[in-house]
Amino acid sequence: MKALIRDFSLSAAVAGFIATVISYAGPLVIIFQAARAADLPHDVLSSWIWTISIGSGVLGILLSLRYRVPIVIAWSAPGSALLVTLLPEISLNQAVGAYLVSSLVMLLVGLSGAFDRIIRRLPAAIAAAMLAGILFRFGTGLFVSLKDAPWLVLAMLGAYLLCKRLLPRYAVLAVLVVGVVIVIATGEVRSEALVIGLAAPVWITPEFSLPVILNVAFPLMVVALTGQFVPGMAVLRNDGYQTPASPLLSSSALGSLVLAPFGCHGLNLAAITAAICTGKAAHEDPSRRYIAGVSGGVFYLLLGLFGATLVSLFMAFPAALVAALAGLALLAAIGGALAGAMAVPADREAALITFLVTASGMSFLGLSAAFWGLVFGIAAHLLLNLKKTPVPAGMPARPKQEQPTP
């Protein structure tokens, strides 16, 4: 405790607060879209928010104190995006069964130390293309929402572009503020939906279905490992922190496993918001930046306790605001995924196939587009990158055909 008091700084505490607010301003919106698509009851959605908030807060505090490193744990935004398309087709009980399987496998991967080996074997371009395909509909949803609230969406887009140029770190936060101000000013807030109350966990009995496990658990693992843990570790390494990856993966998977029956779809190492806490903006001294991780965890706990209030707050705003906010919050992630998908020339066609299949939203044999995107992409990668059989030693090379003399 003495060390915590000694190392405390206002800049690090503020960095943790901003990271937490941005987490709620962007990725949380996707969960509300998933809940609306599945028509989930208010108390179940409140429990979902409670689990991911409490889990992120507890893990962030404990890991930051354990390693004296600003470790930010959050829920999987790409995983939430995947659920938008899948939850209407499956029951919540089946989804929870898939969450348990996904968390258990990731826990085993973390405990075995096989994380790095798995990532090396999965082509980065294929994983990035699948992520881009999952997120694609959110980017298009931003502009589809123009027909419902053109001035609101255009104002939010303008705020995003302007803030991206001047204060890029706060672009998503600025979009949220502008959108809320406009909605309040135009009287579009449904005040009758607002309630003040604490969240409470709701038990959801898991059901296990092989098609659902293949549709949900497998893609969830891939996007968590490649879309969250890999860039999250890159952020830590970039700022000079050599924290081992396996304990972070194991801890997150264990937390997800415990909280899955209450709605938690997965906890991961944060990537985008983590950079706010690991850089010089948090503190000049890298050894004192862990306070940002602790601070962020505390704010997660506070906001998670009032999950019911958060749910009612988002439900009170028009759907166009939520759709526009989700699209703008994921623009950078979509761009990064597309860049990663096209970065390796030898894998561009395979990555393009993965992206098109995943973005199409197709379903075949009861399996989702994300699953088939990986299958087709990896198959194309293997086929296009097969080494040609060399000519055996001693066999004469095929003579070149002489061109006719004109």
C-alpha positions in Angstrom: 0.0 0.0 0.0 2.9 2.4 0.8 4.4 1.8 -2.7 1.0 2.4 -4.2 0.6 5.8 -2.4 4.2 6.7 -3.2 3.9 5.9 -6.9 0.4 7.5 -7.3 0.2 10.4 -9.8 -2.8 12.4 -11.1 -1.7 11.9 -14.8 -1.7 8.1 -14.5 -5.0 8.1 -12.7 -6.5 10.3 -15.4 -5.0 8.1 -18.1 -6.8 5.1 -16.6 -10.1 7.0 -16.4 -9.9 8.1 -20.0 -9.1 4.5 -21.2 -12.1 3.2 -19.3 -14.5 5.9 -20.6 -13.3 5.2 -24.2 -13.9 1.5 -23.7 -17.5 2.2 -22.7 -17.9 4.9 -25.4 -17.0 2.5 -28.3 -16.9 -1.2 -27.7 -19.8 -1.3 -25.3 -22.1 0.1 -28.0 -21.6 -3.1 -30.0 -22.9 -5.2 -27.1 -26.0 -3.1 -27.1 -26.4 -3.8 -30.8 -26.0 -7.5 -30.2 -28.5 -7.4 -27.3 -31.0 -5.6 -29.5 -30.6 -8.0 -32.4 -31.2 -11.0 -30.0 -34.0 -9.1 -28.1 -32.4 -9.9 -24.8 -34.2 -9.0 -21.5 -33.1 -5.9 -19.6 -31.8 -7.9 -16.6 -29.8 -10.3 -18.8 -28.1 -7.4 -20.6 -27.4 -5.7 -17.3 -25.8 -9.0 -16.1 -23.7 -9.1 -19.3 -22.4 -5.5 -18.6 -21.8 -6.4 -15.0 -19.7 -9.4 -15.8 -17.4 -7.8 -18.4 -17.0 -4.7 -16.2 -16.3 -6.5 -12.9 -14.0 -9.0 -14.6 -12.0 -6.3 -16.5 -11.7 -4.3 -13.3 -10.6 -7.1 -11.0 -8.1 -8.5 -13.5 -6.7 -5.1 -14.4 -6.1 -4.2 -10.8 -4.5 -7.6 -9.8 -2.3 -8.0 -12.8 -1.1 -4.3 -12.7 -0.1 -4.7 -9.1 1.4 -8.1 -9.6 3.7 -7.1 -12.5 4.0 -3.3 -11.8 2.9 -2.8 -15.4 -0.1 -0.8 -16.7 -2.2 -3.9 -17.8 -5.6 -3.1 -19.1 -8.1 -5.9 -19.5 -11.3 -5.4 -21.5 -13.9 -7.3 -23.3 -13.5 -8.5 -26.9 -14.9 -5.9 -29.3 -14.5 -8.1 -32.4 -16.1 -10.9 -30.4 -19.1 -8.6 -29.6 -19.3 -7.8 -33.3 -19.4 -11.5 -34.2 -22.3 -12.0 -31.7 -24.5 -9.3 -33.5 -24.9 -11.7 -36.4 -25.0 -15.0 -34.5 -27.2 -14.3 -31.4 -30.5 -13.9 -33.3 -30.0 -17.4 -34.8 -29.0 -19.3 -31.6 -30.2 -19.3 -28.0 -28.4 -17.5 -25.3 -27.9 -20.7 -23.4 -26.1 -22.2 -26.4 -24.0 -19.1 -26.7 -22.9 -19.4 -23.0 -21.9 -23.0 -23.7 -19.7 -21.8 -26.5 -18.3 -19.1 -24.2 -17.3 -21.8 -21.7 -15.6 -23.9 -24.4 -13.7 -20.9 -25.8 -12.5 -19.8 -22.4 -11.5 -23.3 -21.4 -9.4 -23.9 -24.6 -7.8 -20.5 -24.2 -6.9 -21.3 -20.6 -5.2 -24.5 -21.7 -3.4 -22.6 -24.4 -2.2 -20.1 -21.8 -1.1 -22.7 -19.3 0.7 -24.8 -21.9 2.7 -21.8 -23.2 1.6 -22.6 -26.7 0.3 -19.1 -27.5 3.3 -18.0 -29.5 3.5 -21.2 -31.5 -0.2 -21.0 -32.4 0.0 -17.4 -33.6 3.1 -18.2 -35.7 1.2 -21.0 -37.5 -1.9 -19.0 -38.3 -1.3 -16.7 -41.2 -1.5 -13.1 -39.9 -3.2 -11.9 -43.2 -6.0 -14.6 -42.9 -6.7 -13.7 -39.3 -6.8 -9.9 -40.1 -9.1 -10.5 -43.1 -11.5 -12.5 -40.9 -11.5 -9.6 -38.4 -12.1 -7.1 -41.1 -15.0 -9.1 -42.5 -16.6 -9.3 -39.0 -16.3 -5.6 -38.5 -17.3 -4.6 -42.1 -21.0 -4.3 -41.4 -20.4 -1.8 -38.6 -18.6 0.5 -41.0 -21.4 0.3 -43.6 -24.0 0.6 -40.8 -22.6 4.1 -40.1 -23.7 5.3 -43.5 -26.9 3.3 -43.6 -28.0 5.2 -40.5 -27.8 8.4 -42.5 -31.3 7.9 -43.9 -32.7 7.8 -40.3 -30.8 10.8 -38.8 -28.7 12.5 -41.4 -27.8 15.6 -39.5 -26.9 13.6 -36.3 -24.7 11.2 -38.2 -23.0 13.9 -40.3 -22.3 15.9 -37.2 -20.7 12.9 -35.5 -18.7 12.1 -38.6 -17.4 15.7 -38.8 -16.5 15.6 -35.1 -14.6 12.4 -35.6 -12.6 13.7 -38.5 -11.8 17.0 -36.9 -10.8 15.5 -33.6 -8.8 12.8 -35.4 -6.7 15.5 -36.9 -6.3 17.6 -33.8 -6.7 15.2 -30.8 -6.7 11.7 -32.2 -6.7 10.0 -28.8 -10.1 11.6 -27.9 -11.8 11.1 -31.3 -14.3 8.5 -30.1 -15.0 10.4 -26.9 -15.7 13.6 -28.9 -18.1 11.7 -31.1 -20.0 10.4 -28.1 -20.2 13.9 -26.6 -21.4 15.5 -29.9 -23.9 12.8 -30.5 -25.4 13.0 -26.9 -25.5 16.8 -27.0 -27.4 16.8 -30.3 -29.9 14.1 -29.2 -30.6 16.0 -26.0 -30.9 19.3 -27.7 -33.4 17.9 -30.3 -35.4 16.2 -27.5 -35.0 12.6 -28.9 -34.0 11.1 -25.6 -36.7 8.7 -24.2 -36.5 9.8 -20.6 -39.1 7.2 -19.6 -36.5 4.5 -20.3 -34.0 5.9 -17.8 -33.6 4.1 -14.5 -31.0 4.4 -11.7 -30.1 1.0 -10.2 -27.4 -1.5 -9.5 -26.6 -4.4 -11.8 -27.0 -8.0 -10.5 -25.6 -11.2 -12.1 -28.2 -13.5 -13.7 -27.4 -17.2 -14.1 -27.7 -18.6 -17.6 -27.6 -22.4 -17.8 -25.2 -23.4 -20.6 -26.2 -25.7 -23.4 -23.7 -27.4 -25.6 -24.2 -27.7 -29.4 -21.5 -28.7 -31.8 -22.6 -26.4 -34.6 -22.8 -23.4 -32.2 -19.4 -24.2 -30.7 -17.9 -24.2 -34.2 -19.8 -21.0 -35.1 -19.1 -19.1 -31.9 -16.2 -20.6 -29.8 -13.7 -21.1 -32.6 -14.1 -17.6 -34.2 -14.1 -16.1 -30.7 -10.8 -17.7 -29.9 -9.2 -16.6 -33.2 -10.3 -12.9 -32.9 -9.3 -12.8 -29.2 -5.8 -14.2 -29.8 -5.1 -12.4 -33.0 -7.2 -9.3 -32.7 -6.6 -8.5 -29.0 -3.8 -10.4 -27.3 -1.2 -10.1 -30.2 -1.7 -6.3 -30.6 -2.0 -5.9 -26.8 1.3 -7.5 -26.3 2.8 -5.4 -29.1 1.6 -2.3 -27.2 3.4 -3.4 -24.0 6.6 -4.4 -25.9 6.6 -1.1 -27.8 6.7 0.8 -24.5 9.5 -1.4 -23.1 7.5 -3.8 -20.9 8.6 -7.4 -21.2 5.8 -9.0 -19.2 5.3 -12.7 -20.1 2.3 -13.3 -22.3 1.1 -16.7 -21.0 0.1 -15.5 -17.5 -2.0 -12.7 -19.0 -3.7 -15.0 -21.3 -4.3 -17.6 -18.6 -5.7 -15.1 -16.1 -8.1 -13.5 -18.7 -9.3 -17.0 -19.8 -9.9 -18.1 -16.2 -11.9 -14.9 -15.5 -13.9 -15.5 -18.6 -14.5 -19.1 -17.6 -15.9 -18.1 -14.2 -18.1 -15.3 -15.5 -19.4 -17.0 -18.7 -22.6 -18.4 -17.1 -23.6 -14.9 -16.2 -23.2 -13.6 -19.8 -19.5 -12.8 -20.2 -18.4 -13.5 -23.8 -14.7 -13.1 -23.2 -12.1 -10.9 -21.4 -8.8 -10.0 -23.2 -5.8 -7.9 -23.0 -6.8 -4.5 -24.3 -4.9 -3.0 -27.3 -6.2 0.4 -28.4 -7.0 1.8 -24.9 -3.9 0.2 -23.4 -1.7 2.6 -25.3 -3.2 5.5 -23.3 -1.9 3.9 -20.1 1.5 2.6 -21.3 2.8 5.8 -22.9 4.5 8.9 -21.6 1.1 10.7 -21.3 0.5 8.5 -18.2 3.8 9.3 -16.6 7.4 10.0 -17.6 8.6 7.2 -15.4 7.6 3.8 -16.9 7.8 2.1 -13.5 5.0 4.4 -12.2 2.6 3.9 -15.0 1.0 0.8 -13.5 -1.1 3.2 -11.5 -3.0 3.8 -14.7 -3.9 0.1 -14.9 -5.0 0.2 -11.3 -7.0 3.4 -11.8 -8.7 2.0 -14.9 -9.7 -1.1 -13.0 -11.3 0.9 -10.2 -13.4 2.8 -12.7 -14.4 -0.4 -14.4 -15.7 -1.7 -11.0 -17.6 1.5 -10.3 -19.3 1.7 -13.7 -20.0 -2.1 -13.6 -21.9 -1.8 -10.4 -24.2 0.6 -12.1 -24.7 -1.6 -15.1 -28.5 -1.3 -15.0 -28.2 2.5 -15.2 -25.8 2.2 -18.2 -28.2 -0.2 -20.0 -31.1 2.2 -19.5 -29.0 5.2 -20.6 -28.1 3.5 -23.9 -31.7 2.3 -24.4 -32.9 5.9 -24.1 -30.9 7.1 -27.1 -32.0 6.6 -30.7 -30.7 3.6 -32.7 -29.0 5.8 -35.2 -26.8 7.3 -32.5 -25.7 3.8 -31.4 -25.1 2.6 -34.9 -23.1 5.7 -35.9 -21.0 5.6 -32.7 -20.2 1.9 -33.2 -19.2 2.5 -36.8 -16.9 5.4 -36.0 -15.4 3.7 -32.9 -14.4 0.7 -35.2 -13.1 2.7 -38.2 -9.5 2.4 -37.0 -9.9 -1.3 -36.2 -11.4 -1.9 -39.7 -8.6 0.0 -41.4 -5.9 -1.8 -39.4 -7.4 -5.2 -40.2 -7.7 -4.4 -43.9 -4.1 -3.2 -44.0 -2.9 -6.3 -42.2 -4.9 -8.5 -44.6 -3.3 -6.9 -47.7 0.2 -6.5 -46.2 1.6 -9.9 -47.4 1.6 -10.0 -51.2 1.7 -13.8 -51.3 -1.4 -14.0 -49.1 -3.5 -11.3 -50.7 -5.8 -13.5 -52.7 -6.4 -15.9 -49.7 -7.0 -12.9 -47.4 -9.4 -11.4 -49.9 -11.4 -14.7 -50.1 -11.5 -14.8 -46.3 -12.7 -11.2 -46.1 -15.4 -11.7 -48.8 -16.7 -14.9 -47.3 -16.8 -13.4 -43.7 -18.3 -10.1 -44.8 -21.0 -11.8 -46.9 -22.8 -13.1 -43.9 -23.4 -16.4 -45.7 -24.4 -19.6 -43.8 -23.6 -23.1 -45.0 -24.3 -26.4 -43.3 -25.4 -24.5 -40.2 -22.0 -22.9 -39.9 -21.4 -19.1 -39.9 -19.6 -16.9 -42.3 -16.7 -16.3 -39.9 -16.1 -20.0 -39.7 -16.2 -20.5 -43.4 -14.1 -17.5 -44.0 -11.3 -19.1 -42.0 -11.8 -22.5 -43.7 -11.7 -21.0 -47.3 -8.9 -18.6 -46.5 -6.6 -21.2 -44.9 -7.4 -23.6 -47.8 -6.5 -21.0 -50.4 -3.4 -20.1 -48.4 -2.2 -23.7 -48.4 -3.0 -24.3 -52.1 -1.5 -21.1 -53.4 1.7 -21.4 -51.3 2.4 -25.1 -52.0 6.0 -25.5 -53.1 6.4 -26.8 -56.6 7.9 -30.2 -57.0 11.6 -29.7 -57.9 13.0 -31.5 -61.0 14.9 -34.7 -59.8 18.7 -34.6 -60.1 19.9 -36.1 -63.4 16.7 -35.5 -65.3 17.2 -33.3 -68.3 15.4 -30.0 -68.2 12.6 -29.6 -70.7 14.1 -27.9 -73.8 12.8 -24.6 -74.8 10.6 -24.6 -77.9 12.3 -22.8 -80.8 10.5 -19.9 -82.2 9.8 -20.0 -85.9 11.9 -17.8 -88.0 9.9 -15.0 -89.5 
